[in-house]
Amino acid sequence: MSHYYKILGLLIVVTLFLLPTARAGIIVDASVSGSPGAYTYSYEIENQTSVGLLLFSLTVTGDIGAISAPTGWLTSTGIPSPGETLVEWISTDVPYDVPALGTLSGFSFTSDSEPGTAAFSTFDENFSEFDGQTTGPVASSVPEPRSAILVGTVLLGLCLQRRLLVSR
């Protein structure tokens, strides 16, 4: 009987060891305020890791206006690929980092673009990267009125030209 309990105990230990554990990570809580054409996107970063975070970035397809940062953080923007904007917040010194097992808010910007899904990335003090998704401004899929007028005018011109050629 004791042999049975030893095997059972070993199976339980092996099973617990092989089960996936909850992985500590980064949670980016987004809030959007304002109205169409005048949104403010604000972010709070929850660091569930044991190392402080020194960089937070978003890749968005919508327009970016004024950018705000928490005390001790700098901002920059770039264009990683056509149609995308990279918004970065970079800590200037360790005391300003998002603390290990802590939170930090104050990351925000304005945009006239509607909310949608945006990619985020963080780097910790060991330069390990953690990526995920949050809410951010996305480009409108509706064509601009001038584009629609131009397409309509071209189509109308092609139809008229075709009628003229057929009537000859």
N, C-alpha and C positions, 0 to 999 in steps of 0.2 A: 504494500500500500504506500509506503514512503517513497518508493521509486516512481509511482504514479504522480505524486505531488511535486517531485523534483522536475519531472518532464513538463508538467502543467505550468509550474513556475517559470521554467526556461522558455516555454512557448509564449507566456505572457510578456516576459521581458523582451524577447525578440520582436514580438508584435508591436509593443510600445516603441521600440527603437526604430522600427521600419515605418511607422505611421508618419505621414507628413505633419510637421508642427507648424503652428502659426508663425509666419515669417514677419519679423519686425520690418517696418517700412516707413514710408513717408505718406502722409495724407494731406492733400491740398484742398481745403474747404474754400469754395468760391461763393461769392454773393454778388448779385447783379441788381443795381438800383437805377432809377431813372425811367425814361420813356423812349420809345422808338426815335432814333436819331440822336439821343443824348444819354447814353448809358455810362455808368461807372462800374467797373469790374474791380472787386476787392478780394484779396486772398489772405488766408491764414494757413500757415504751414505747421503741421503737427509732426514732429520728429519722434518716431518710435524706435530709433536706433540708439546705440550707446556712443555715437560720435556726432559732434556738432556739424551743422550744415553751413557752408560758406558761399554757395551759389544756388540761385533759383532762376529758372528760365521757362518761358512759354513760347511755343511756336503757334502762331495764329494766321488766319487768312484774311481777317477783317482789318479795318483801319485802326490805327493807334493814335491817340491824342496825348494829352499831358500825362506824364508818368510820375508817381509818388513812391517813395521808399521809406522804410523804417529808419530811425536814427542809426548812423554808422554804415549805411548801405549806399552804393552807387548804382546808377542805372545806365544801360546802353541798349541800343537796338541794332539790328543787322538784317540782312536779307539772305537766308540760307539757300533759297531757291526761288524762282519766279512765282509770284503770287503769295509768298509767305513772309511773315515778319517775325524775327526772333526778338523777344523782349527779355532782357537779363537784369537781375539784381545781384550785386556782388558785395559781400561783406568786406569792410575795410580792415577789420581786426577781430581776433578771436572773441573778445568780450561781446561783440555785436552779432556773432553767429547765432543761428537757430540752435538753442542748447540741446544736448542729448536728452532724450525723454522729455522734451519741452515743446512749447509753441511760440510762434512769433507772427504778429499781424502787421499791417501797414503797407503791404504790397498792393498797389492799385494803379489804374490808368483809366482814361476816358476813351470812348469809342462811339462812333455812330452806327456800328455794325451790330446786328442781332446776335444773341447768345447761341452757342453751339458747343461742339466738342473740340477741345484743344489739347495738344500734347504738352506735358511739362517734363522738366529734367532738373535734378539737383546733384550737387557734388558735396561730399562731406570733407572733413579735414584730412582724411586719408586719400582724397581724390577718387573715391569710389562713386560711381554714378548710380542713381536710381531714377527710373523713368515711369511715367504714368499718364493718366488722362484726367482732365478737369474741364471746367466751363470757361470759354473764352469767346471773343468775337470772331465770327465767320463771315466770309464774303457772301454777298447776296448772289443767288443763282438766277435772279430775275434780270434780264438784260436792261441796261439803262435806256430811258426813253429815246435818246438820240440814236442809239444803236438800232432799236426797233423801227424807228422812222426811216433810217438809212436802208435797212433790209427791205422794208415795205416799198420804198421808192425804187430800189433796184428791181424787185420783183414786178412792180407795175411797169417799169421801163422795158423789161424783157417781154412781158405780155403784149405791150403795144408794138414793139418791134416785130414780134412774131405775127401779129395780125396784119401789119403792113406788108410783110413778106408774103403771106398767104394770099392777100388780096391782089397782088400784082399779077 
